[in-house]
Amino acid sequence: MALVFEVFVALPEVQADVVVRRVSGPEEMPLALRRLIARARDSGLLPGAQVLSGWLVEPVARPRRVLWIWGAGHVGRALVGVLAPLPDIAITWVDTAPGRFPEAVPCGVACRVARDPARLVDEAPVSAEHLILTYSHAIDLELCHRLLLRGFARAGLIGSASKWARFRSRLAQLGHSSEAVARIVCPIGNPGLGKHPQAIALGVATALLQQGQEKMPLRAQGDGA
């Protein structure tokens, strides 16, 4: 095991998503290290963290999934707390007023304030995933409507089976086909874990992570919160 202690006065330069800096080796970057960076640039495969010829090599983790969380209530806060530390997910968090967000927001989470959250839907890439958890059924419905018009990778809506039945009817009246509406998952979460916000968040987060690996839905079997 090698322990390296560093004091940063400036951010290290990133080359091909790899950060390298001299620890105890030669002043000039060794040929083996230049070749490693070239391979990473050509193949897109990042090396593991290591000390090579006296130079420290570290890969840079970049988010591969874009997640928009609509609503900063109890469940939204619990979800952000669970998901924010994960390096593969870039979170945009939306609510209607600054005061609805906690004083301390996890590092890397982009907070957006909009009196009409649905106006922000067009800013989300069509490859984004969405979790709709607002305090208002009217806002939830408008978000579903706008997302169906915009396009998305996956979307989940918090609510009961009866709420979703009403939403399906309203979305059909707004011109959406049953096949399109079925792409939105509702209810979300794992009812077996209970209805505490943290329990709901754990169920949704688990399904979300499994979904990234196995294409699983945002819910377990049965009714959810």
Backbone hydrogen bonds, N-H to C=O, Kabsch-Sander energy under -0.5 kcal/mol:
donor,donor_aa,acceptor,acceptor_aa,energy
15,Q,13,E,-0.5
15,Q,18,V,-3.2
18,V,15,Q,-1.3
19,V,58,E,-3.2
20,V,13,E,-0.7
20,V,18,V,-0.5
21,R,56,L,-1.6
23,V,54,G,-2.8
24,S,54,G,-2.3
25,G,54,G,-1.7
34,R,30,P,-2.0
35,R,31,L,-2.4
36,L,32,A,-1.8
37,I,33,L,-2.3
38,A,34,R,-2.1
39,R,35,R,-2.4
40,A,36,L,-2.2
41,R,37,I,-2.3
42,D,38,A,-2.4
43,S,39,R,-2.8
44,G,40,A,-2.0
46,L,44,G,-0.6
50,Q,57,V,-2.1
52,L,50,Q,-0.6
52,L,55,W,-3.3
53,S,51,V,-0.5
55,W,52,L,-1.7
56,L,21,R,-3.0
57,V,50,Q,-3.4
58,E,19,V,-2.4
60,V,17,D,-2.6
61,A,59,P,-0.6
64,R,88,D,-1.9
65,R,88,D,-2.4
67,L,65,R,-0.6
67,L,90,A,-2.9
68,W,129,E,-2.9
69,I,67,L,-0.5
69,I,92,T,-2.9
70,W,68,W,-0.6
70,W,131,L,-3.0
71,G,69,I,-0.8
71,G,94,V,-2.9
77,R,73,G,-2.8
78,A,74,H,-2.1
79,L,75,V,-2.7
80,V,76,G,-2.5
81,G,77,R,-2.3
82,V,78,A,-1.7
83,L,79,L,-2.8
84,A,80,V,-2.7
86,L,83,L,-1.7
89,I,86,L,-1.0
90,A,65,R,-3.0
91,I,89,I,-0.6
92,T,67,L,-2.5
93,W,110,A,-3.2
94,V,69,I,-2.7
95,D,112,R,-1.9
100,R,97,A,-1.7
101,F,98,P,-1.7
105,V,103,E,-0.7
109,V,106,P,-1.7
110,A,91,I,-2.4
111,C,109,V,-0.7
112,R,93,W,-3.2
114,A,95,D,-2.2
119,R,116,D,-2.1
120,L,117,P,-2.4
121,V,118,A,-1.2
123,E,120,L,-1.9
124,A,120,L,-0.6
124,A,121,V,-1.7
128,A,125,P,-2.1
129,E,66,V,-3.0
130,H,154,R,-1.9
131,L,68,W,-2.3
132,I,156,G,-3.0
133,L,70,W,-3.2
133,L,131,L,-0.6
140,D,136,S,-2.4
141,L,137,H,-2.6
142,E,138,A,-2.2
143,L,139,I,-2.5
144,C,140,D,-2.4
145,H,141,L,-2.5
146,R,142,E,-2.7
147,L,143,L,-2.6
148,L,144,C,-2.2
149,L,145,H,-1.5
150,R,146,R,-2.3
151,G,147,L,-3.4
153,A,128,A,-2.7
154,R,128,A,-0.9
155,A,183,R,-0.7
156,G,130,H,-2.2
157,L,185,V,-3.0
158,I,132,I,-2.4
164,W,160,S,-2.1
165,A,161,A,-1.9
166,R,162,S,-1.9
167,F,163,K,-2.3
168,R,164,W,-2.8
169,S,165,A,-1.8
170,R,166,R,-2.3
171,L,167,F,-3.1
172,A,168,R,-1.9
173,Q,169,S,-1.9
174,L,170,R,-1.3
175,G,172,A,-1.6
176,H,171,L,-2.2
181,V,177,S,-2.5
182,A,178,S,-1.9
183,R,180,A,-1.6
184,I,181,V,-1.9
185,V,155,A,-2.8
185,V,183,R,-0.5
186,C,184,I,-0.5
189,G,218,L,-1.6
193,L,190,N,-2.2
194,G,191,P,-1.3
200,I,196,H,-2.7
201,A,197,P,-2.6
202,L,198,Q,-2.3
203,G,199,A,-2.2
204,V,200,I,-2.6
205,A,201,A,-3.0
206,T,202,L,-2.3
207,A,203,G,-2.1
208,L,204,V,-2.5
209,L,205,A,-2.4
210,Q,206,T,-2.6
211,Q,207,A,-2.6
212,G,208,L,-1.5
213,Q,209,L,-0.9
213,Q,210,Q,-0.7
214,E,210,Q,-3.5
215,K,211,Q,-2.2
220,A,189,G,-2.2
225,A,188,I,-0.8
